[in-house]
């Protein structure tokens, strides 16, 4: 079994490290695009790919864990966001 149980804090810290790396790669590609106009289209495409495929998913993972909203309940014509799981370890593969 290759599962490792992480606390919410550990998971968020790991995601922050990954996110910093992705943002650094993204910024480096933008710098390279500015420095090499003949290949700038390729650099911009690679930067966009990192943004879509790495940065956005990483931010989404962090938001899911930070907010952990599990249920939306309608009461008296109002919607109530209810957090069911709070500060529980979870599995990360």
Residue, then its C-alpha position, 0 to 999 in steps of 0.5 A: x500500500x503506497x498511501x500516505x496520510x497527511x494532515x491538512x497543514x502538511x498537504x497545504x505546505x506541499x501544494x505551496x511548494x509545488x505551486x511556487x515551483x510552477x510559478x517560477x517555471x511560468x515566470x521563467x518562460x515569460x522572461x525567455x519569451x521576452x529575450x527571444x522574440x523568434x521563439x516567443x510563441x513557443x515560450x508563451x504556449x509552454x507558459x500557458x500550458x503550465x498555467x492551465x495544467x499545473x498552476x490551476x489544478x494546484x490552486x484547486x487542490x488547495x482550495x478544496x482542502x482549505x475550505x472542505x465544503x461538503x454539503x449545501x443545505x437549503x433552509x427557509x429559502x437560504x443556502x447554508x454551506x456546511x463543513x462536515x469534515x474538519x481537521x481530519x487526516x486524509x489519504x494522498x496518493 
